Structure formats: structure tokens, C-alpha cells
Amino acid sequence: MLNTENSSTIQAATELLIRYYAGMEQRHVKPVIEPQSILNSLPLHPPADGENVGEMLKDIEDKILPGLTHWQHPGFMALFPSNASLPSLIGEYLAAGMAVNGMMWDTSPAAAELEQRMVDWLRELCGLPDSFEGVIQDTASTGTLTAIIAAREKALGYSGNTKGLSGTKRLIMYTSDQAHYSVEKGAKAAGIGSENVRKIPTNDAMEINIQALELAVKEDIQQGHQPFMVVATLGTTSSLAFDPLLPIVAICQQYQLWLHVDAAYAGNAFILPEYRHYLQGVEHADSYLFNPHKWLFTHFDCSVFYVRDVRHLTNTFSANPEYLRASFTDNIRNYKDWGLPLGRRFRSLKLWLVMRWYGQKGLQAKIEKHMSLARLLRQLLENHHHWHFAAPPLMNVLTIRFVPDNSLTSEEVDQLNRNLLAFINADGRFYLSGTVIRGQFVIRIVPAQSDVEEKHIFELYELMQQGATQLMPD
Ligand SMILES: *Cc1c(COP(=O)(O)O)cnc(C)c1O
């Protein structure tokens, strides 16, 4: 596959990427493009004969790069990021070159053992309890689905695995109305059914309402149903709210419910000890996840999933046909038995390089920088009374509403904010998103890019002020 003769091809591909990064800020973060224009630029049929690599790279540069939404652009502040870094890139590249499949210990002992050590390193860096054992999954959605299936089987004494779900009581799970859509999707895929996901209302801070949660559990028990699980969120997607773990733990213990904690984005910030108060009680959670591929400078995909008792995973997911017989049974991990996929990418390599390259202090400084950029933007905007903050920013997600005149109706202000968002995004230097909080449309800003600096925040501030001036009703 690889020899000295084709090193120049590797070099050309690397140079393409270097040019891409050098010109990044000249590109619109989100491309301005007609649907199907890229599709129509691609040949209808595959080539009969192999083609020249130079032409392939040229096509990538001419047809693909202009059609990307540039997730590594410092102005990408719309969704939670998928931020990346050089050590992570090298880790991905080397893993691709080794091209192993870490399904089980025998299929690559180094992949299994490095993964074990890396999830332990991350657990320590983020202040998670020693009792947690981890595995790397592709996404948080997969981690949550895995948790729902394991919780379902624990509640059914593993009979769902063998007999299926018909004839069981209605299994009910609970989460807040701010939970990520992956919770409901997981419930559908796990055979729970979306109607059996109770979306508990939230308080003014967008945290789950504990009284409402307990009441719902009691009511379901009275109805003869079987509550089995609560999914708490640390850092909701819309406004980065944190469900209070301690009272949720108390309810889970009283009613014997599996507690799964989704900290997909905010979990990365626990590398800073001053945010760990949100973790109080987490040692009682049954499962917990966060995504280094969002905010820990590690390429997509890399979601870390922890459980307190791994037997609930292996009892549910292990299958041992003769052709997958392991050489040893003790002291090794066969990660294929810890979740759904058999085949697994060698994702721990990039994590290893990222943690060694930056060290704990370097990673802490990078996350703290993002917090300070959010504080800076807030301070700049607070000088003008027409910027309202929908929620107190607990980390680096700002939810902001432009309210130029208190005599406007809420609908008029919503429309103004939608127009303002369109104005900002049309400029091309930034890509922001909107969300609805307590019925009001707000602009949502997440400064968390690997390369975002103060100067970008000042530029964004100027642009927001410019938009506000233009849209100000006279
Ligand atoms: C982003 C996000 C998810 C989904 O993440 P994927 O890894 O893309 O599946 C789940 N929960 C929360 C709170 C998120 O922010």
C-alpha cells in the first residue's frame, strides 16, 4: 500500500491540506451554494480505468473544498464544534495507515490495551470516579442507545435478550424536555417507543423539574407500568443547562432506575476543576458519556462511554461464535462485547497523541481560553442595552436576543432576531445558529474552535452591532 515511491503523493495531499488551512478565513464558513450543484459536477458513472492522482487532488480542491461547511474555521460558532488538532490529525493518519480492526483483544492487542489506558486517563483528567470503566464509541447517540438497551435488560433480568419485549410491562424512561433528540431516537431503536419517554418539564434555568420527575415516576407505577431509566443532561444542547444530579440520584435509588448521564459537550470542560461541582453524585450514575470529538481537539469520531458495572454491557452484548473465540478470558478486554458494533476503529491512538502533545495543563488552558472568549463577547455586548441574555452563560454558550425597543411584541422581536441571524451568517465570516428558549427565539453562539482568538470575537461584535444598527426600527 505504501512505499517510498508514493511518498510524493502523500506529500501532495498534505500540501493540499496546508493550502486549505492557510486560506480558511477567506472562505465563507458555510458555503453559498445551490442544491445539486456539486452532484451535477460529478460524473454520472465510475471510471473504467484508474485515474491520475494529480487530477483527483485537483478535483478535491476545485469541487469539494468550496462545497464544505468549514468546521475548523474559527468563525464556526453555530453547532457544538467538532474541533481538531495536529496531534489528532497525525493519530488519525497513522491509525488509517495501520488499518487494523480492534474488534477484540486478539485482533489487535495494542488497540485494546491503549484504549483501556486512554479511557482511564480521560476519566482522571475529568475528575470522574475510579469505579467507571470506559469504552470508545463513535457518537453520543450510540452511547445513549447502548445505555438504554443495557438498562432495559437489567430491568428485565436479561429476558428481553432472549424472549423479546412482547408480554413485558410497559417500560418507561424519563428525561427533560431539553434533552438531546438522541434520547428519543435511542428509545425508538431500543424498542421502548417514543410514547414511553416522559419529557419532564424544566425550570427557569432549563434544568429538569425534580418534583415533576418524581410525580411522573409515581404515576407510572400506579398505572402498572415499569419505570426503568432516567437520562440526565449535563450541558443541554440548546442552552447548556445542567440537570442537578444529586436529587436525580436519590429518585433513581428509591425507584431502582438506571441513571445515564449525557455530558456530550460540557463533559470536556470538567478538565477544569472549577466546573466539577456539576458532577456531584455522578459516582452513582450507571453510565456516563462525553465527546472528546466535540471539544477536546480530537477528530470526529470519538465519544467516550463509561459504565459503573460492565457486566450489564457484556451480559447484553456478548456473543461468542467459534470464529471469535478469544485466546484469553481474564485480564483482557474484548470491546466488541461492550456495545453494538463488532468492527472498531483504532480511535485511542489520536487520543494518546492529543493528551501527550498538550498535557493536562495545555488542554486546560485551551478550554479556559474558550470560556474567556465567551466572557469577552458578553462584556462587549453588555455595554448596549439592546442585547438581552436569555440565560446566564455557565460556560461558553451564549444565548442572546436583540431587543431594540420594549414596545415591540414578542413575535416582532423573534422576527428581528431571525433577520439579524440571517444578516450575520450572510456576511460569511461567522456561522451562528438560533434556538428557542421559553418560547423566544434567540441567537446562539459557541466560541470553541481550535483556532478562535480574541480578534474573531471583536470582529463578531462589530458585525453584530452593525446588524443591530441596520435593523433598528426607527
Ligand atoms: C451533540 C450532542 C449529542 C449527540 O452527539 P453525537 O455524538 O453527534 O451523537 C447528544 N447529547 C448532547 C447533549 C449533545 O450536545
The ligand as an SDF file (V2000), in Angstrom:
LIG
                    3D

 15 15  0  0  0  0  0  0  0  0999 V2000
  -24.1020   16.7280   20.4420 C   0  0  0  0  0  0  0  0  0  0  0  0
  -24.9070   16.0890   21.4850 C   0  0  0  0  0  0  0  0  0  0  0  0
  -25.3440   14.7600   21.3500 C   0  0  0  0  0  0  0  0  0  0  0  0
  -25.1550   13.9580   20.0830 C   0  0  0  0  0  0  0  0  0  0  0  0
  -23.8300   13.7520   19.7650 O   0  0  0  0  0  0  0  0  0  0  0  0
  -23.3810   12.7310   18.6310 P   0  0  0  0  0  0  0  0  0  0  0  0
  -22.0260   12.2980   19.0930 O   0  0  0  0  0  0  0  0  0  0  0  0
  -23.3480   13.5110   17.3660 O   0  0  0  0  0  0  0  0  0  0  0  0
  -24.3520   11.6220   18.5720 O   0  0  0  0  0  0  0  0  0  0  0  0
  -26.0070   14.1980   22.4100 C   0  0  0  0  0  0  0  0  0  0  0  0
  -26.2550   14.8860   23.5430 N   0  0  0  0  0  0  0  0  0  0  0  0
  -25.8660   16.1600   23.7040 C   0  0  0  0  0  0  0  0  0  0  0  0
  -26.1620   16.8640   24.9970 C   0  0  0  0  0  0  0  0  0  0  0  0
  -25.1960   16.8090   22.6730 C   0  0  0  0  0  0  0  0  0  0  0  0
  -24.8160   18.0770   22.8240 O   0  0  0  0  0  0  0  0  0  0  0  0
  1  2  1  0
  2  3  1  0
  2 14  2  0
  3  4  1  0
  3 10  2  0
  4  5  1  0
  5  6  1  0
  6  7  2  0
  6  8  1  0
  6  9  1  0
 10 11  1  0
 11 12  2  0
 12 13  1  0
 12 14  1  0
 14 15  1  0
M  END
$$$$
